[in-house]
């Protein structure tokens, strides 16, 4: 993780350097058990991560032959380790100006598909990288590995990033998973958004018992990530045409292990920064799960620049009323 530690001052310095391993249900966020990596395992995963970064930054002691398992799912393709290393070497040799920096604490999490089954021996590593591509326009990406402990040590068995996966699903017509959204959030330039969550005390994965900080990111490195909530993020959805500014908004859906009440947040980009456009929206998944975002938040035709919002009504729910939502109006925040 040395590259992350060297680049901490690029955006912010809020995470610790300790990496923890938590077994979670990916579908439901149910905390099942906490596992601790041995010191050796932790050192080996971090060393693998550094060796991978060294390859793309042309380190003199880079060891690409020590990165991958025999077969790899590589950005949606099934390739051999040799094919992957050859493609990466060709890319680096062709693009002499390419470099990348790790700008978020790598999160390490066991892959756990079903609470009724034993945990997979795959481990997911997620992080944000800033790259300088051949186009010359720097960009952030939400990157992801799956790694496995093999007889020869920890190796990468899958590599991709959220932007690539989003575009692949859009191209194939598959339904997205709401982990990434795309839009003109500043009104002019298309960009991608996603979130990360971490325990602010340890830098590790959020659990039911821990504190949690969630950040909203943009693919433009000039847009600094912003703190959104102390809850987990369930997804991000682009919402266009709320006013005549040309700015798309992003709806941030939150969640937690217990309870149905989870606020929604609405953001756009103004003056090169994330702006929360309206106060948090009261939302209850038990009563509003069939309402789409463009129904929950829509323009007020009578007042340009205002929106109508369908809020969950906590008092009505507590009193078992038939009508459990109420409509309010809010003015979209515009920086002057």
C-alpha positions as CSV (number, residue, x, y, z in Angstrom):
1,X,0.0,0.0,0.0
2,X,3.0,2.3,-0.2
3,X,1.7,4.1,-3.3
4,X,-1.5,5.1,-1.5
5,X,0.4,6.4,1.5
6,X,2.6,8.4,-0.7
7,X,-0.4,10.0,-2.5
8,X,-2.6,10.7,0.5
9,X,-2.2,14.4,0.2
10,X,-3.7,14.4,-3.3
11,X,-7.3,14.6,-1.9
12,X,-7.6,13.9,1.8
13,X,-6.1,12.1,4.7
14,X,-8.9,10.5,6.6
15,X,-8.2,6.7,6.6
16,X,-5.9,4.6,8.7
17,X,-3.3,2.3,7.2
18,X,-4.5,-0.9,8.8
19,X,-6.4,-3.3,6.6
20,X,-9.0,-5.5,8.1
21,X,-10.9,-8.5,6.6
22,X,-14.7,-8.8,7.3
23,X,-16.9,-11.6,6.1
24,X,-20.2,-10.1,4.8
25,X,-23.2,-11.1,2.9
26,X,-22.8,-9.1,-0.3
27,X,-26.5,-9.2,-1.0
28,X,-27.9,-8.2,2.4
29,X,-25.0,-6.5,4.2
30,X,-25.6,-9.0,7.1
31,X,-22.5,-9.3,9.2
32,X,-21.7,-13.0,9.6
33,X,-18.3,-13.1,11.3
34,X,-15.1,-11.2,11.5
35,X,-11.9,-12.8,10.4
36,X,-8.4,-11.5,10.9
37,X,-5.7,-12.0,8.3
38,X,-2.4,-13.2,9.6
39,X,0.4,-10.8,9.5
40,X,1.9,-12.8,6.7
41,X,-1.3,-12.8,4.7
42,X,-1.7,-9.1,5.1
43,X,1.9,-8.5,4.0
44,X,1.5,-10.7,1.0
45,X,-1.7,-9.1,-0.2
46,X,-0.3,-5.6,0.2
47,X,2.9,-6.7,-1.6
48,X,0.8,-8.2,-4.4
49,X,-1.1,-4.9,-4.6
50,X,2.2,-2.9,-4.8
51,X,3.7,-5.2,-7.4
52,X,0.6,-4.7,-9.6
53,X,1.0,-0.9,-9.3
54,X,4.7,-1.1,-10.0
55,X,4.1,-2.7,-13.4
56,X,2.0,0.2,-14.6
57,X,4.4,2.8,-13.1
58,X,7.4,1.1,-14.7
59,X,9.3,0.3,-11.5
60,X,12.7,-1.1,-12.2
61,X,12.0,-4.1,-10.0
62,X,8.5,-4.9,-11.3
63,X,7.6,-8.6,-11.3
64,X,4.5,-9.1,-13.5
65,X,5.0,-12.8,-13.5
66,X,4.1,-12.9,-9.8
67,X,0.7,-11.2,-10.1
68,X,-1.9,-13.6,-11.7
69,X,-3.4,-17.0,-11.3
70,X,-3.2,-19.3,-14.3
71,X,-6.6,-18.2,-15.5
72,X,-7.9,-14.6,-15.0
73,X,-11.2,-12.8,-15.6
74,X,-9.7,-9.6,-17.0
75,X,-12.1,-6.7,-17.7
76,X,-14.8,-9.1,-18.9
77,X,-12.5,-11.6,-20.7
78,X,-11.2,-15.0,-19.7
79,X,-7.5,-15.0,-20.3
80,X,-4.4,-16.8,-19.2
81,X,-1.9,-15.2,-17.0
82,X,0.6,-14.9,-19.9
83,X,-2.0,-13.2,-22.1
84,X,-2.7,-10.7,-19.4
85,X,0.9,-9.8,-18.7
86,X,1.6,-9.6,-22.4
87,X,-1.3,-7.2,-22.9
88,X,-0.2,-5.0,-20.0
89,X,3.4,-4.9,-21.2
90,X,2.3,-3.9,-24.6
91,X,0.1,-1.2,-23.2
92,X,2.8,0.2,-20.9
93,X,5.4,0.1,-23.8
94,X,3.1,1.9,-26.2
95,X,1.9,4.6,-23.7
96,X,5.1,6.0,-22.3
97,X,3.3,8.8,-20.4
98,X,0.8,6.6,-18.6
99,X,1.0,6.5,-14.8
100,X,-1.4,5.8,-12.0
101,X,-1.7,6.6,-8.3
102,X,-3.8,4.9,-5.6
103,X,-5.9,7.6,-3.9
104,X,-8.1,5.6,-1.5
105,X,-7.4,3.0,1.2
106,X,-7.7,-0.4,-0.4
107,X,-10.6,-2.2,1.2
108,X,-10.2,-6.0,1.6
109,X,-13.4,-8.1,2.0
110,X,-14.0,-11.9,1.8
111,X,-16.4,-12.8,-1.0
112,X,-19.5,-14.3,0.7
113,X,-22.3,-15.3,-1.7
114,X,-24.8,-16.9,0.7
115,X,-25.1,-16.8,4.5
116,X,-26.0,-20.5,4.4
117,X,-22.8,-21.4,2.7
118,X,-19.2,-21.4,3.8
119,X,-17.2,-18.3,2.8
120,X,-15.5,-18.4,-0.5
121,X,-11.7,-18.4,-0.5
122,X,-11.7,-15.4,-2.9
123,X,-11.0,-12.0,-1.4
124,X,-12.2,-8.8,-2.9
125,X,-9.9,-5.8,-3.0
126,X,-11.5,-2.4,-4.0
127,X,-9.8,1.0,-4.2
128,X,-9.8,4.2,-6.3
129,X,-7.0,4.8,-8.7
130,X,-6.1,8.0,-10.6
131,X,-4.7,7.4,-14.0
132,X,-3.0,9.6,-16.7
133,X,-4.2,7.9,-19.8
134,X,-2.8,8.3,-23.4
135,X,-5.5,11.0,-24.0
136,X,-3.7,13.2,-21.4
137,X,-6.9,13.7,-19.4
138,X,-6.5,12.3,-15.9
139,X,-9.4,10.3,-14.6
140,X,-10.4,8.4,-11.4
141,X,-11.6,4.8,-11.5
142,X,-13.2,2.5,-8.9
143,X,-11.0,-0.5,-9.3
144,X,-11.5,-4.1,-8.1
145,X,-9.5,-7.3,-7.8
146,X,-10.4,-10.8,-6.6
147,X,-7.4,-12.5,-5.1
148,X,-6.9,-16.1,-4.0
149,X,-4.3,-17.7,-1.9
150,X,-2.6,-20.4,-4.1
151,X,0.4,-22.6,-3.3
152,X,2.7,-20.0,-4.9
153,X,1.1,-17.2,-2.8
154,X,-1.7,-14.7,-3.2
155,X,-2.6,-14.2,-6.9
156,X,-5.2,-12.0,-8.8
157,X,-8.0,-14.2,-10.3
158,X,-10.2,-11.3,-11.5
159,X,-9.4,-7.6,-12.4
160,X,-11.8,-4.9,-13.5
161,X,-13.1,-1.4,-12.7
162,X,-16.6,-0.1,-12.1
163,X,-16.6,2.3,-15.1
164,X,-15.6,-0.5,-17.5
165,X,-18.2,-2.8,-16.0
166,X,-20.9,-0.1,-16.3
167,X,-20.1,0.5,-20.0
168,X,-20.0,-3.2,-20.7
169,X,-23.5,-3.6,-19.2
170,X,-24.8,-0.6,-21.0
171,X,-23.5,-1.9,-24.3
172,X,-25.0,-5.4,-23.8
173,X,-28.3,-4.1,-22.6
174,X,-27.9,-5.7,-19.1
175,X,-29.4,-4.1,-16.1
176,X,-26.9,-2.2,-14.1
177,X,-26.2,-2.7,-10.4
178,X,-26.3,1.0,-9.4
179,X,-22.7,1.0,-8.2
180,X,-21.8,3.5,-10.8
181,X,-23.8,6.2,-12.6
182,X,-23.0,8.4,-15.6
183,X,-24.2,11.9,-16.4
184,X,-23.4,15.6,-16.9
185,X,-23.4,16.4,-13.3
186,X,-21.8,19.8,-13.9
187,X,-24.1,20.5,-16.8
188,X,-21.3,20.3,-19.4
189,X,-19.0,17.2,-19.1
190,X,-20.0,13.6,-18.9
191,X,-18.5,11.9,-15.9
192,X,-19.0,8.8,-13.7
193,X,-19.9,8.7,-10.0
194,X,-19.6,6.0,-7.3
195,X,-19.2,5.8,-3.6
196,X,-16.9,4.2,-1.0
197,X,-17.6,3.3,2.6
198,X,-15.1,2.7,5.5
199,X,-14.9,2.5,9.3
200,X,-13.3,5.9,10.2
201,X,-11.5,4.5,13.2
202,X,-9.7,1.7,11.4
203,X,-9.9,2.4,7.7
204,X,-11.5,-1.1,7.3
205,X,-14.9,-2.4,6.2
206,X,-18.1,-1.0,7.8
207,X,-19.9,-3.5,10.1
208,X,-23.1,-3.4,12.0
209,X,-21.2,-2.6,15.2
210,X,-18.8,0.0,13.7
211,X,-19.0,3.6,12.7
212,X,-19.2,4.2,8.9
213,X,-18.2,7.0,6.6
214,X,-19.4,7.1,3.0
215,X,-17.9,9.3,0.3
216,X,-19.2,10.3,-3.1
217,X,-16.6,10.3,-5.9
218,X,-16.4,11.6,-9.4
219,X,-14.2,10.4,-12.3
220,X,-12.8,13.9,-12.7
221,X,-9.9,14.2,-10.3
222,X,-10.6,17.9,-9.9
223,X,-13.8,17.1,-8.1
224,X,-12.8,16.1,-4.6
225,X,-14.8,13.3,-2.9
226,X,-17.4,14.5,-0.4
227,X,-18.7,13.0,2.8
228,X,-22.3,12.0,2.4
229,X,-23.5,10.0,5.4
230,X,-22.6,7.7,8.3
231,X,-24.6,4.9,6.6
232,X,-23.8,2.4,3.9
233,X,-24.5,3.4,0.3
234,X,-26.9,1.0,-1.6
235,X,-26.5,2.7,-5.0
236,X,-26.3,5.8,-7.1
237,X,-28.7,6.8,-9.8
238,X,-28.5,9.6,-12.4
239,X,-31.6,11.8,-12.5
240,X,-31.8,14.3,-15.4
241,X,-33.9,17.4,-16.2
242,X,-34.9,18.6,-12.8
243,X,-34.4,22.2,-14.0
244,X,-33.0,24.1,-17.0
245,X,-29.4,24.2,-15.7
246,X,-28.4,21.3,-17.9
247,X,-27.0,19.6,-14.8
248,X,-27.9,15.9,-14.1
249,X,-28.3,15.0,-10.5
250,X,-27.2,11.9,-8.7
251,X,-29.5,10.3,-6.2
252,X,-27.6,8.5,-3.4
253,X,-29.5,5.6,-1.8
254,X,-28.4,4.6,1.7
255,X,-29.0,1.6,3.9
256,X,-28.1,-0.2,7.1
257,X,-28.5,-3.7,8.6
258,X,-31.6,-2.9,10.6
259,X,-34.7,-0.8,9.9
260,X,-36.5,0.4,6.8
261,X,-35.8,4.1,7.1
262,X,-32.9,5.2,5.0
263,X,-32.5,8.8,3.7
264,X,-31.9,9.6,0.1
265,X,-29.5,12.4,-1.0
266,X,-29.4,14.6,-4.1
267,X,-26.2,16.0,-5.4
268,X,-24.8,17.8,-8.4
269,X,-21.5,19.6,-9.3
270,X,-21.2,23.4,-9.1
271,X,-18.0,25.4,-9.2
272,X,-15.9,22.2,-9.3
273,X,-17.4,20.7,-6.1
274,X,-20.1,18.4,-5.0
275,X,-23.2,20.2,-3.8
276,X,-26.1,18.7,-1.8
277,X,-29.1,20.2,-3.7
278,X,-31.9,19.7,-1.1
279,X,-32.2,18.4,2.5
280,X,-32.1,14.6,2.9
281,X,-35.3,12.8,1.8
282,X,-37.1,10.6,4.2
283,X,-37.5,7.2,2.6
284,X,-38.8,3.8,3.8
285,X,-38.0,0.8,1.5
286,X,-41.0,-1.1,3.0
287,X,-43.5,1.4,1.6
288,X,-41.7,3.1,-1.3
289,X,-39.7,0.4,-3.0
290,X,-41.9,0.5,-6.0
291,X,-41.4,4.3,-6.5
292,X,-38.7,5.2,-8.9
293,X,-36.4,8.1,-8.3
294,X,-38.1,10.2,-11.0
295,X,-41.4,9.8,-9.1
296,X,-39.9,10.5,-5.7
297,X,-38.1,13.7,-7.0
298,X,-39.6,15.6,-9.9
299,X,-39.7,19.2,-11.2
300,X,-42.4,21.5,-9.8
301,X,-44.0,22.7,-13.1
302,X,-45.5,25.7,-11.4
303,X,-42.1,26.9,-10.0
304,X,-39.0,26.5,-12.1
305,X,-36.0,25.6,-10.0
306,X,-38.1,23.8,-7.4
307,X,-38.8,20.1,-7.0
308,X,-41.7,18.1,-5.6
309,X,-40.5,15.3,-3.2
310,X,-42.4,12.2,-2.0
311,X,-41.2,11.7,1.6
312,X,-42.0,8.8,3.8
313,X,-44.2,9.9,6.7
314,X,-42.9,8.5,9.9
315,X,-45.9,9.6,12.0
316,X,-48.3,8.1,9.5
317,X,-46.4,4.8,9.5
318,X,-46.3,4.8,13.3
319,X,-50.1,5.4,13.4
320,X,-50.8,2.7,10.8
321,X,-52.3,5.2,8.4
322,X,-53.3,4.2,4.9
323,X,-51.4,7.1,3.4
324,X,-47.7,6.7,4.4
325,X,-46.1,9.3,2.2
326,X,-46.4,13.1,2.0
327,X,-45.4,15.5,-0.8
328,X,-43.3,18.5,-0.1
329,X,-41.5,21.0,-2.2
330,X,-37.9,22.2,-2.0
331,X,-35.8,24.7,-4.0
332,X,-32.7,23.3,-5.7
333,X,-29.6,24.9,-4.3
334,X,-27.7,27.1,-6.7
335,X,-24.3,28.5,-5.8
336,X,-23.9,32.2,-6.7
